[in-house]
Amino acid sequence: MLHGIALRYFVEVARSGSLAAASENLHVAVSAISRQIGKLEEDVGAPLFERLPRGMVLTEAGELLAEHARRTLLDADAVLGEISASEARGGTLVRVACTEGFTRSFLPAVLARHREAAPNARYALRSGTPSQVEHWITVGEMDVGLAFSSGSSGSGNTSALNVVHSSVMPVCALLGADHPLASRASLTLADLQAYPVALLERGTTVRQLFDLCCSTRGVRIEPVMSSNNSAALHAFAALTGAITLGSSVALKGLSGESALVSRPIDEPLFSQRTLQVTTMRDRRLPAVVKTFVDTIVDMIEHA
């Protein structure tokens, strides 16, 4: 029989990579954690970790148990949160993972609307790359993921994820409302060549699609600025007349001097990008997380 405490210790060792780190995070003696891991391995009948000089790595059997254990523990927490009238165990917490561009205005607006209906809710917001968002949802570190996928890679392509919502979200040109190109209904890569362009660093879906389009068209555009921070790119574009790339949803809620407008770019590849809301597959979501998912999907659809 697999006991809850042993599973919690096991999941933390798998997450942190060592007994010492798990001991520090859980405030439990290393010997106690090691003893529980040993009992688990006896129950399973196979080693769960490969003991290496610099830490512990899950074996194939360990990976299978880890997927089960994470979901089991999260489901138990969800049930306890529903049973507890005071939700003292943290049932009101919503943990959101996203790519960095959504942290500027869109997700704060979603959080504000959700909090109106759930005033006792608490939030943890973490940003990272699409692959990091996928990992955090897969291992249960975060509850809801929001990220872009180019279709060939990224969130939603793993069986450990449940894609709650998916919307086509083309890459657009973002530029100041007074920019010479702002009056046009759509733009081309040739239009962009005549102006300074600020781009996200390589490795993002926007940059991957942009580089592919330029290569296909034989167009060379060297960015005057690159960054892993979209807010910096937006501000730079607004202040200098440069053009950056992104999505129209990322501009939701922005106003004032730094406000930008979005214009479509006439490139079919830019329409292959999708926006995905994900959760852990087969996980029982706490009620407050379910309502948050409904809120975020509604605001995406009406953005």
C-alpha positions as a printed Julia matrix, in Angstrom:
303×3 Matrix{Float64}:
   0.0    0.0     0.0
   1.36   3.43   -0.98
   1.02   5.9     1.89
   0.4    9.62    1.41
   3.41  10.76    3.42
   5.74   8.47    1.52
   4.34   9.73   -1.78
   4.83  13.35   -0.74
   8.43  12.67    0.22
   8.97  10.78   -3.03
   7.51  13.57   -5.18
   9.66  16.2    -3.44
  12.86  14.18   -3.92
  11.93  13.74   -7.59
  11.3   17.48   -7.92
  14.36  18.72   -6.04
  16.77  16.02   -7.18
  18.28  15.05   -3.83
  17.47  13.92   -0.31
  19.21  16.95    1.17
  17.2   19.43   -0.9
  13.96  17.6    -0.12
  14.85  17.61    3.59
  15.37  21.37    3.53
  12.15  22.03    1.63
  10.0   19.71    3.73
  11.7   20.44    7.08
  12.02  16.69    7.61
  15.16  14.76    8.49
  17.05  13.16    5.62
  16.93   9.8     7.4
  13.12   9.91    7.6
  12.79  10.72    3.9
  15.3    8.04    2.95
  13.44   5.48    5.05
  10.12   6.27    3.35
  11.71   6.08   -0.11
  13.15   2.71    0.81
   9.72   1.44    1.88
   8.22   2.65   -1.38
  10.85   0.8    -3.37
  10.09  -2.35   -1.37
   6.36  -2.0    -2.08
   6.95  -1.35   -5.78
   9.59  -4.04   -6.08
  11.92  -1.89   -8.16
  14.37   0.98   -7.61
  12.68   4.36   -8.07
  15.85   6.46   -8.24
  19.26   6.13   -9.74
  21.67   7.31   -7.04
  24.3    9.52   -8.64
  27.2   11.42   -7.03
  25.45  14.74   -7.66
  21.86  13.77   -6.92
  19.03  11.36   -7.6
  17.37  10.77  -10.97
  14.13   8.89  -11.49
  14.31   5.46  -13.06
  11.73   4.32  -15.61
   9.68   2.84  -12.77
  10.14   6.07  -10.82
   8.81   8.15  -13.72
   5.66   6.01  -13.86
   5.08   6.31  -10.13
   5.84  10.04  -10.13
   3.12  10.73  -12.7
   0.61   8.78  -10.59
   1.78  10.28   -7.29
   1.59  13.9    -8.45
  -1.94  13.5    -9.69
  -3.01  11.54   -6.59
  -1.68  14.19   -4.22
  -3.22  17.04   -6.17
  -6.57  15.25   -6.29
  -6.41  14.68   -2.53
  -5.67  18.36   -1.94
  -8.6   19.32   -4.18
 -10.99  17.09   -2.24
  -9.73  18.36    1.12
 -10.15  21.92   -0.1
 -13.76  21.23   -1.05
 -14.51  19.49    2.25
 -12.94  22.17    4.42
 -15.43  25.01    4.86
 -12.68  27.43    5.8
 -10.39  26.13    3.02
  -7.57  26.36    5.53
  -5.51  23.92    3.5
  -5.09  26.37    0.67
  -8.03  25.38   -1.49
  -8.38  29.0    -2.61
  -4.92  29.1    -4.21
  -4.7   29.31   -8.01
  -1.24  28.72   -9.46
  -0.85  30.11  -12.99
   2.07  29.53  -15.36
   2.47  31.51  -18.55
   4.93  32.88  -21.06
   6.24  36.3   -20.12
   4.15  38.37  -22.52
   0.91  37.61  -20.67
   2.17  39.01  -17.37
   2.12  42.62  -18.52
  -1.62  43.25  -18.85
  -3.71  40.28  -19.97
  -3.34  37.98  -16.97
  -3.55  40.8   -14.4
  -6.89  41.68  -16.03
  -7.99  38.03  -15.81
  -6.95  37.85  -12.16
  -8.85  41.05  -11.35
 -12.06  39.79  -12.97
 -11.81  36.39  -11.3
 -11.2   37.96   -7.91
 -14.47  39.88   -8.21
 -16.31  36.54   -8.21
 -13.89  34.79   -5.82
 -12.72  37.43   -3.31
 -11.04  34.81   -1.09
  -8.87  33.5    -3.91
  -5.1   33.76   -3.74
  -2.82  33.63   -6.75
   0.68  32.52   -7.66
   1.83  33.69  -11.1
   5.02  32.35  -12.68
   6.39  33.11  -16.15
   8.8   31.12  -18.27
   9.37  29.6   -21.7
   6.69  27.42  -23.34
   8.64  24.29  -22.42
   8.91  25.45  -18.8
   5.17  26.14  -18.64
   4.53  22.65  -20.0
   6.87  21.11  -17.42
   5.34  22.97  -14.47
   1.84  21.81  -15.43
   2.98  18.24  -16.13
   4.63  17.82  -12.72
   1.85  19.62  -10.84
   3.87  22.63   -9.7
   1.28  24.93  -11.29
  -2.46  24.49  -11.94
  -3.16  26.31  -15.21
  -0.83  26.99  -18.11
  -1.08  29.69  -20.8
   1.38  29.56  -23.68
   1.73  29.69  -27.44
   2.41  26.71  -29.67
   3.63  26.86  -33.25
   2.06  23.46  -33.96
   5.36  21.61  -34.34
   6.41  21.93  -30.72
   5.3   23.3   -27.38
   2.47  22.88  -24.95
  -0.26  20.39  -25.64
   1.86  17.8   -27.48
   2.43  15.61  -24.44
  -0.03  13.02  -23.15
   0.49  14.4   -19.63
  -1.32  17.63  -20.57
  -4.97  18.41  -21.1
  -5.6   21.25  -23.56
  -8.63  22.99  -22.08
  -8.81  25.64  -24.77
  -7.02  26.34  -28.04
  -7.37  29.41  -30.25
  -5.57  30.45  -33.4
  -3.54  33.5   -32.4
  -1.58  34.89  -35.38
   1.66  36.76  -34.91
   1.0   40.46  -35.52
   3.06  43.59  -35.92
   2.82  45.83  -32.85
   3.49  49.52  -33.46
   2.58  52.95  -32.22
  -0.81  54.36  -33.19
   0.97  57.26  -34.94
   3.39  55.03  -36.85
   3.35  55.55  -40.67
   2.23  51.92  -41.15
  -0.52  52.03  -38.53
  -3.09  53.2   -41.1
  -2.68  50.04  -43.19
  -5.04  47.09  -42.81
  -2.18  44.59  -43.07
   1.58  44.58  -43.53
   4.23  42.54  -45.34
   7.77  41.6   -44.42
   8.93  44.08  -47.07
   7.09  46.84  -45.17
   8.96  45.92  -42.0
  12.33  46.16  -43.75
  12.0   49.94  -44.0
  11.75  50.43  -40.23
  13.69  49.37  -37.12
  12.41  46.08  -35.7
  12.67  44.84  -32.1
  12.3   41.1   -31.58
  12.11  38.5   -28.84
  15.18  36.3   -28.5
  15.46  33.04  -30.42
  13.65  30.08  -28.91
  10.23  31.73  -28.7
   7.4   30.8   -31.07
   7.29  34.37  -32.41
  10.97  34.38  -33.29
  10.88  30.88  -34.75
   8.03  31.78  -37.09
   9.58  35.14  -37.99
  12.96  33.63  -38.88
  11.26  30.9   -40.9
   9.16  33.42  -42.85
  12.21  35.58  -43.59
  14.18  32.55  -44.75
  11.32  31.37  -46.99
  10.93  34.81  -48.56
  14.64  35.49  -48.84
  14.21  38.59  -46.68
  16.89  39.71  -44.24
  15.78  41.78  -41.25
  18.33  42.38  -38.5
  16.66  43.53  -35.29
  17.92  46.75  -33.74
  17.03  45.26  -30.35
  16.36  41.77  -29.03
  15.23  40.81  -25.55
  13.55  38.07  -23.56
  11.24  40.71  -22.08
   8.23  41.74  -24.16
   7.43  44.74  -21.96
  10.84  46.22  -22.79
  10.24  45.6   -26.5
   6.79  47.23  -26.32
   8.16  50.31  -24.56
  11.09  50.57  -26.98
   8.71  50.38  -29.96
   6.41  53.03  -28.5
   9.27  55.42  -27.73
  11.34  55.0   -30.89
   8.87  54.21  -33.67
  10.23  50.69  -34.02
   8.02  47.7   -34.81
   7.86  44.63  -32.6
   5.91  41.39  -32.93
   3.39  39.7   -30.68
  -0.3   39.07  -30.28
  -3.29  41.36  -30.05
  -4.36  39.68  -26.79
  -1.1   40.76  -25.14
  -2.16  44.4   -25.57
  -5.48  44.0   -23.79
  -5.85  46.57  -21.02
  -2.91  48.76  -22.08
  -3.41  52.5   -22.51
  -1.55  55.77  -22.38
   1.7   56.84  -24.03
   3.04  53.3   -24.34
  -0.12  51.93  -26.02
   0.48  50.03  -29.24
  -1.84  48.81  -31.99
  -1.69  45.44  -33.73
  -1.7   44.88  -37.47
  -1.77  41.48  -39.21
   1.19  40.45  -41.32
   0.42  38.83  -44.67
   2.32  35.59  -44.02
   0.43  32.25  -43.79
   3.0   30.83  -41.36
   2.13  33.51  -38.8
  -1.39  32.06  -38.61
  -0.08  28.64  -37.54
   0.45  29.78  -33.96
  -2.13  28.78  -31.36
  -2.79  29.97  -27.83
  -3.38  27.07  -25.45
  -4.76  26.85  -21.93
  -3.58  23.63  -20.3
  -3.99  21.64  -17.1
  -2.58  18.32  -15.91
  -4.27  15.41  -17.66
  -6.93  13.55  -15.64
  -6.46  15.8   -12.62
  -9.4   16.79  -10.42
  -9.26  20.6   -10.32
 -10.29  22.52   -7.19
 -13.5   24.5    -7.7
 -11.65  27.84   -7.58
  -9.27  26.68  -10.32
 -12.19  25.58  -12.47
 -13.79  29.02  -12.24
 -10.44  30.61  -13.06
 -10.13  28.45  -16.17
 -13.63  29.56  -17.22
 -12.67  33.2   -16.69
  -9.47  33.0   -18.7
 -11.16  31.19  -21.59
 -13.99  33.75  -21.66
 -11.52  36.64  -21.79
  -9.52  34.98  -24.56
 -12.64  34.47  -26.64
 -13.72  38.09  -26.15
 -10.3   39.7   -26.41
